[in-house]
Amino acid sequence: MSNATAANAPSSGTPLLQIRNLEVGFRTQRGVVPAVRGIDITLQQGETLAIVGESGSGKSTTAQSIIDLLPGTGKVTGGEILFDGVDLTKLSPSAIQSIRGRLIGYVPQDPMSNLNPVLKIGFQVEEAIKANNLAQGKAARERTIEVLQEAGLADADQRLKQYPHQFSGGMRQRVLIGIGLSARPKLLIADEPTSALDVTVQRQILDHLGTLTAEYGTSVLYITHDLGLAAERADQLVVMYKGKIVESGPSVEILQNPQHPYTQRLIAAAPSLASKRIEATRVTGHEPDEIFSAGSDDLTLIERAESREREDTREDFISVKNVSKLYKVRQSSFKSIDLLAVNDVSFDVKKGTTTAIVGESGSGKSTMAKLILQLEAPTSGSVSFDGRDVGSLRGRDVLAFRRRVQPVFQDPYGSLDPQYSVGNTIAEPLKVHGIGTAKERNARVLELLDQVSLPSATRHRYPSELSGGQRQRIAIARALALKPDVLVLDEAVSALDVLVQGQILNLLTELQAELSLTYLFITHDLAVVRLVADNVCVMQKGRIVEAATTDEVFEQPAQQYTRDLLAAIPGAGIELAS
């Protein structure tokens, strides 16, 4: 089918996308394993639909099957995918290729693995524009700049000359969004399009997608685990579980009155919605309804957050005084410019509490974490831990400090050695610090696996054999191996779906109570902060613009920047049923 055929197919009264009894399977040595089992979805022209569910529910597989991008041995084994009345499953590869990108845009989830690291950003965007016959030559370069500007990238004409590694995660995601929208497609499939973005940038991108839907009649199919985002941005909601649709209908209606037990679990676990329930509970004085009871992680976190507020204050454990960090950033022609990543920052963290540092990408929060971990030295100022200046530590004192302060990074797959088994990964810090015999270290590994609620058999597996949530639990277990006093968690739950996210947050609060841990929580997700933090420091352009208790920041924010961050939380404007 040619482009013209698809574009001119009859659309009057016909849904833009209609999936009927779709079956998708993956061929293995044991036969075909079903991933999507007989689902039906209808999307009208100009409408926005979101598919939500946990990892492995089949939502991304459904999206990839529409444009014939199923990985590995994946194959549509039954059903129909009608786009403007034409069954895409019956088209030749060349016909699908003429539709993909031009009529159906696609924004994949992981920007780093979907951008070529050895090619400049401009070349990759321009390549997509030329492949879709949108423009050639000088016009293609001009269109490339326009595409990146539409996706929210400032100074796009200069950014064209840079490589993916020179972009932040959020900037890389914007590039993919720009490529997906470059042809003004009739349908845009967005697979977790904003998972790597902070809330304000997320809102800008989603507002831009909303503008396209209104102005150009572009339909949007979201794949997301964020129920707040889905309900706020989508007209219709489809909830998937184990390859099947368990509930579908108007998004706000499902959010306010979920019928299926699985949908109720998803809503109970969503931090953005939990944050609203805390607010509603304090305003009305009513407890959360029965959907969120029966031992849900969400209700447990709310109760713990309130109990922490009643505890007596303790002594300062970490003290940051007037810390600044200046980088020399190399430019062309051997020149460099000064970048002040952290600018005169001061705050204290009390023992046994959780302090969150929040802000947009580039605000300096991750740099602050590196300074506290002594992975980098401050240009000026001091960081004290348990009464000692970290910068003055030498030799054995540095090793002792690292034993007491441990990091948990954002990407568990990137921070775990793929050639190490889980057991060896957890035992490695014990070996480095010369703790215990082989038998004692093995016993400690089993104890840690139990602490993070993983079976003992997991120690024989490798990171590639684990889910994202399991890998993050392993990263936490490794950080706990040396029995530290402080965990520095840098975006530790941002890459996880809501159910796993709730489990990890619940695990962290349990461990804090059990082991008297002190947490420094680096995140752009203010909804998560509401559930786990005692105090919040809001950073903007390297400075702390607001520092207060969590309740004060959420209920009486002093700065407009903080109010903007709070307003940008997905689902913040949705009224929950009482």
N, C-alpha and C positions, 0 to 999 in steps of 0.2 A: 504494500500500500504506500503510495507516495505521500509527501507532506500535504499536498493540495487535497488529496482524497480524505486524509484525516481531518484537515481543517474544515473541509466543506461537508463533512458527514452531517446528517440531519441531527440537530440538537434541540429543536423545538419540542418540548414535552419529554425529551429523553434525558435521563441523568447523564452527567459528564462521565462519571465512573460508576460502574455497577459490577460488583463481584458476586458471583453466584456459586455457592457450594464449592468453594475453592479448597483443593487438597494439595499440600506441598510436602514432599518427603526428601530425605537424604539417603542415598545409597551407601550402605556399609557392608562389611563382610558377612554380617548376619542378616542381610536383606535391607529393605527400605524402612527407614525409621520415620514415622509421620511427625511433622513439625507444625503443620496447620491442618486442621481437620474439619472441613465442611463449613466454612464461614460465609456469611452474606453481609455485604456492605454496600450502601448506596450514597453517593456524593453528588449533589446538584451543582450546576454551574454557579460560581461565585460564593459557594458555601465553604465553611471551614469545619473539618472533622478531625478529632483527635483519637488515636488508638493508645490506650494506656494499659499497663500491666508490668509485672516484674520481669527481670531478666530471664530469658528462656520461655516466655509466654507465647512467642510467635509473632510479635508485632512487627519487628524489623524484617523478618522473613516474608511477611505479607507485603510490606512495602517494596522489598527488593524483587518479589515475583512480578509486580506490575510492570517493571521496566526490564525484566529478564536480566537481573544482576545477582541472581542467587549464587552464593559462594560454593566452591567445591563441587560436590556431586548433587547439589540441590536441584530439584526439578518439580515443576507443576505436574501432578499426577491425576488431577481431575478438576472439573468445574470450568467456569468462564470468567474472564476479566474483560468487561466491555468498556472501551473508552470511546465516547461519542458514538456508541452503537456498534463499534467494531471490536471483535474478539481478539485481544492482543496475543492470546496463547496460540493462535493459529497463524500468526505472521512469521515470515522468514526473518533471520537475523538482520539482514540489510534493511528490511522494512521497520523493524523495531529500532534500529540505529537511527533511522531518519526521524523517528518520533522522540526518542530519548534526547533530552537536552533542549530540543526546539519546541516541542509541544508539552512535554512532561519534564519539568526540571527536578533535580535531585540534590539535596544537601545532605551529605553523609555525616556520621557522628564524629569520627576522630579526625581532626584536621591535620595532625602531624603525619599520619600514615596515608592520607589521601592527597597530600601535596608532595611533589617530587623535591627532595632536599637539595638536589644539584642544579635545579633550574630556577631562574629568577621568577618572582611572583608575576611580574608583567607578562613574561613569556607564557606562563601557564594560563593566565586569564585570556590573553589574546588568542592562544591556541584554541580554547573553547569557543570563542567568538567566531573564529575562522571556520572551525569544524561545523558550526551550525549555520554557515553561510550568512551571517549577520552583517559582516563588513570585511573588507580586505585592505591591505596596505595601510596608508596613513589613517584612513577612517577607522580601521580596526584598533589602532593605537589610541585614537581619541575615544572610541567606545569603551576601551579598557579602563581608561581614567574615569569615565563617567560611571561605569559599573562599580568600581571601587568606592567612588564618592557616594553612590546610592547605598552601598552597604555600610556606610558610616566611617570610612577611613579618611582621616584628614591628610593633607598634602599627598594625595594619591599619585601625582606625577613624579614625586621623589620615591615613593614606596615601591614603584614598579621595578626599581633597580636592585631591590633587596631580595634576600633569600628567605625561605620559611623560618630558618633558625634565628633570624634577626627580628622575627615578629613574636609577640606574646601569644598565648593560647587563644585569647579572645580575638586578636587581630587575624590570626590564621582562620578562625571560624568565620569571621566576616568575609574573608576572601572566598571561602567555599559558598557562602550565601550569595555573594555577588555573582559567582559563576553559575549557580543554580537559577538565578533570576535574570541572567544576561539576555536571554531570548524572549523575555516576557511570556513565559509559557502559560498555557491554559490551566495546567495543574502543576503545583509545586509539592513535592514530597519532601518533608523536612524531618530527618531522623535525628532526634535529640539536638535541634539546631542551636540551642543556647546553653547546653550543659556545661560548657567551658567558660561561660561569661558571667561577670558579676551582674547584680540585679539591675543597675541603672543602664548598662550597655544592653542587657537582655531586653529591657523595656524598649529601648531605641530600636533594636532589631525587630522586635515583635510589632511595634508600631509601624515600622516600615512595611512589614509583610501585610499588616492590616490595610495600609494605604493601597498596596497593590491589589488586594482583594476588592476594595471599593472602586478604585479608579479603572482598573483594567479587566475586571471580571475574573481575576485569577482565583481558582479554587486552591485551598491548602489542605494537605493531609499531614497532620502532625503525628509523629511517633514520639511519645514522651512517657517518663515515669512520674512527672510532676503534675499531680492532680490539680493544684492551684492554677498552674499555667494552662492546663487543658480546659478547665472550667471557665477561666477568664477569657481565653482567646478563641475557643471553638464553639460553634453552634451545636454540634452533635458530638456525643462521646460514645466510644466503643471500648468496653472493658474485656480484655482477653486473659485467659488463664489456661495454661497447658494446651495451647493450640486451638482453643475454642472461644467463642464469644459467650460470655456469661451474662452480660447486661449491655443494653444500648438505648440511646434516647437523647433528649435535650440535656446538655451538659450540666446546667445549673440545677435542673430537676433531679438528676442522678446524684449530684453532690449533696443536695439538701435532703433527699429521701432515697438512699441506696437500698435496693431490695435484696441483692445477692450477698451472702456472707463474705465472699471474697472482696467485693466492692467495699463493703463495710470495713474490712481489714485494711484495705488500701487507704481509705479516708482516715482511719484511725492512726495510721502510721505517717501521714504526710506532715512534715514539720511546719509548712506554711499555713496549714489549716489548724494545726495544734496551737500555733501562736495566736490565731484569731480566737480560739476557744478559751485560752487563758484570759484574753482581753474581755471576752463576753462574760466569762464566769465572774470576773472581778467587778464588772459593771452591773450585772443583774443579780449577783449573789447566788445563782443557780449552779448546781453541779453539772458536768457534762452528762448527756443522756446515755441510755443503755448501750448505744452503738459503740461507745468508747470505753465501756467498762469491761468486766470479765477479764481483768488482768492484762489489758492491752498495754503494750510498751508505751504508748502515747500518754495514757493516764498516769502510769508509773512515773514517767519523766516529769509530768506536771506536778505531781505530789512531791517529788524530790526537789524540784526547783523551789517550791514554796517552803519546804522544810529547811533548805540551805539558808533562806533569808532570815529564818528565826534563830540561827546559830550565832553564838558570840563571835566577835571579830578576833582574829589571831594576828601574830606578829608577821611583819613583812619577811618574805622568803627570798624574793627576787626584787631587786631595786635597780631601776634604770634612771640615770641622772644625766640630763642634757646631752644625750647621745646624738651624734651626727655621723653620716657616712657619705663620703664624696668619692665618686668614681671618675676615672679618666676614660672617656669613650672615644675610641679612635674613629676618625673620619678619613675621607680620601686625602691623598697627597701628604700622608704621614702627619696630619694634623689631628688634634684631639680637643674635645670640649669637656667641660666639667658638668657632671650630673649629680646633684645633691639628692640622693635617694631617701635619706632620713635626715630630718632637719630639727635639731634641738628637742628631742623626744624625752619625756620623763614620765614614769609611772611605776607603781609598786604592785607586786602580786603577793597575797597572803598565803601562808601555808595551808594546804588542804582545800583551796578554793580553785575556781576556774575563772580565768580572765580571758576574754575574747578580744582579739584585735581585728577589726573589720574595716573594709574600705574597698574602693574600686581597684581593678587591675592597675598596677603602677603606682599605687598609693604609698608603697614602702613597707607593707606589712610582712611580706616574706623576707625582705632584707633584715627587718628587725628580728625575725626568728633566727636568721643566720648569725646575727651579732650575739644574741643570747646563748646560742649553742657554741659560740666561739669558733664557728666555721670561718668567720671573717672578723677582723679587728675594726673597731670603730675609729673614725678619723679623729673624733674628739668625744669627751664625755666618758662615763664609766658604767659598767654593768656589774652589779654585786650579787653574789649568790651565797645565801646563808652567812652573811656578814663579811665575805671576802671578795675583793675585786677580782673578777674573772680574768681581766687583762694582765694581772701580775702573776698568774699561775705559771709554773714551769715544771718540766719533768714529770715526776710521779704525781704531783698535784693536779696536772692537766688530765692525766689518766683517771685519777680519782673523781675529778669533776665530771668527766664524760660518763663515768659509771653511774653517777647520780642524776644526770640530765640526759634523757634519750629522746630522739625524734621519731615521729611517725609521718611519712611523707604522703603526698596526694595520690601518686600513682603506685599502687602496691606491686603491679607487674614490673614496672621499671625499677623499683627499689629492691626486688628480690632476684637473686641470681638464678636464672633458669636451669643451670646445671647442678644446683644444690637441691637435695631433697628438703622437705619441710623440716625434718628432724635436724639435719645439718645446719639449716638456716637459723633455727632458733638457738642451737647450741653454739653457733659461731662466736657470739659475744662472750660466752663463758670461757671458750678456748683462748680468745684474745687476751682476756684478763686473768688467765691462769687459775680459774676457779674450778675446784673439784676434780675427781677422777672421771674416767669415761663412764663408769657406772652411775656415778652421782649426777653427771650432766644428763644422761639419758633419763634418769628419774625426774630431773628438773624439767626436761622437755615434756614429759607426760603430764606433769603438774600444770605447766603453762597451757598445754592444749586443753586440759580440763577447765582452766580458768576462763579461756575464751570460747568455751562451749563447742569444742571440736573433738571428734572421736580419736582415740589413740592411734588408730590405723592411718590417720592422716599423715603421720610422720614419715611414711614411706612414699608419699606422693610428691609430685613436682608442681611448681607454680602453674604450668600450662594445663594441669589436670584439675585445677580448682576454679571456682566461680570468683567474680570480683569481690563479693562479700567475704568469702573464705580467705582470699589472699590478704584482704585488709586485716582480718583477724590474726593471720600469721604475722603480719607486720607489727601488730600490737603485742602479740606474744613475744616476738623477738625483742621489742623495746622493753618489755617487762622482765626479761631474763635476768638482768643484773639487779633486780629489785630497786629501781630508781626512785628518787623522790619527786621528780618532775618529768612530765611528758610534754613535748612541744609538738602539737598536732597541726600540720600545715595542710589545710583543705583535706582532712582525713576522710570525710564522708561525701565529698562533692560529686564523686564519680559513681556513686552507688544508687540503686533504685530505692524507692521509699521504704519498702519493707525491710530490706537489708540495712538501710540507713538507720531506721528505728531500732533494729537489733544492736547495731554497733554503738549508737548513742546510749542505749540502755546498758550495754556491757560496760562502757566507759564510766557511767555514773555508779554502777555496782562496784567496779574495781576501785573507784575513788573512795567510796565509803569503806570498802574492805581493807584497802592498803594505805589510806590517808595520802593519796596522790595529789599533787598540785598540777593543774593543767594550764597551758598557754595555748589557746585555741585560735589559730589563724584561719579566717574564713571570709568569703564574700556573701555567705548565706545568713542573713539576719534572722530568718525563721528558725534555723538550727540554734543560733545564739540564745534565743528566748528560752529554749528547753534546757540548755546545759550550763550557761554562764552565770556567774555571780556578779561580775563587773565587766564593763565594756569600754574599750578605747576605740574611738572612731578616727581613722587616719585619712587624710586627704593631702595629696602632693607632698608626702614626706613628713607632715606634721600631725600631731594629735589635736583635733579640733574640738573633741568632746570626750570626756571621761566621767563615768558615773556608774551607779548600780544598773543592772539590767532593767529593772522596773522603771527607773527614772528615765533611761534612754528611750524606752518604748512608749511610756505614757506621757512624758513631758520633755521631748527632745528640745535642746536649747538652740541648735544650729539648723539652718535651712538645709544644709547638706545632709544632715542626719534625717531630717523629715523627708527629703527626696529619696534616700535609701529605703526608708520604711514604706513609703508609698509605692515603691517599685517591687515590693515582695509580690510574687505571683499569687493571685487570689485575694489580695488585700481589699479589693472593693466588693467582694462577694458577701452577701448576707447569708449566714448559716442559719439553718432551722433551729429554733429554740427547743 
